[in-house]
Amino acid sequence: MGQQNNIGDTHLSVPAKTDPRWQRALTGAEPKVSSLATRLLITRLRDDVRRDPKSLGPSVVQLYDFFVANSFASRDLAAL
């Protein structure tokens, strides 16, 4: 199950690490995100995975952890 955070009056539910959206964000079409921090992280992780496909698992965990720790990026979840 994913992680849940309360952000002001908004309830954010981050999908589980096993959700296919994480892998798709790193291997499929580049998601259209609004946050610069999210865009930079996804770009770096996509480059890592392109160079070394074995890094996909750890990259998914890093992206997931970013969304759990950074409530400002909640708007970008819909783009994944």
C-alpha positions in Angstrom: 0.0 0.0 0.0 1.2 3.6 -0.7 2.1 6.2 1.8 -0.5 8.8 2.9 0.2 12.4 4.0 -2.0 15.2 5.1 -1.2 18.5 3.3 -3.3 21.3 4.8 -6.8 20.4 3.9 -5.7 18.1 1.0 -5.2 14.4 1.5 -2.3 13.0 -0.6 -1.9 9.3 -1.3 1.4 8.3 -2.8 1.0 5.1 -4.9 2.8 2.0 -3.6 6.4 1.5 -4.9 5.0 -1.4 -7.0 2.6 0.8 -8.9 3.5 0.7 -12.6 3.3 4.5 -12.8 6.7 4.8 -11.2 8.4 2.6 -13.8 6.5 4.3 -16.6 7.7 7.7 -15.4 11.3 6.5 -15.7 11.0 4.4 -18.9 8.0 5.7 -20.9 7.1 9.1 -22.3 8.5 11.8 -20.1 5.8 13.1 -17.7 4.8 16.7 -17.8 5.4 17.9 -14.3 5.2 21.5 -13.0 7.8 21.5 -10.2 11.3 22.2 -11.3 12.7 19.9 -8.5 10.5 17.0 -9.7 11.5 17.6 -13.3 15.2 17.6 -12.4 14.9 14.4 -10.4 13.0 12.6 -13.1 15.4 13.7 -15.8 18.4 12.5 -13.7 16.7 9.2 -12.8 15.7 8.6 -16.5 19.3 9.2 -17.6 20.5 6.7 -14.9 18.1 4.0 -16.0 18.9 4.6 -19.7 22.6 4.1 -18.9 22.1 1.2 -16.6 18.7 -0.6 -16.8 19.5 -2.5 -13.5 19.2 0.9 -11.7 15.4 0.9 -12.4 14.5 -0.6 -9.0 16.6 1.8 -6.9 15.5 4.7 -9.1 11.8 3.9 -8.5 12.5 3.8 -4.7 14.2 7.2 -4.9 11.3 8.8 -6.9 8.8 7.3 -4.5 10.7 8.6 -1.5 10.9 12.1 -3.1 7.1 12.3 -3.3 6.6 11.0 0.2 9.0 13.6 1.6 8.0 16.6 -0.6 4.4 17.5 -0.3 4.9 20.4 -2.7 5.3 17.9 -5.5 1.8 16.4 -5.0 0.4 18.2 -8.1 3.0 16.2 -10.2 1.6 12.8 -9.1 -1.2 13.2 -11.6 1.3 13.5 -14.4 2.8 10.1 -13.7 
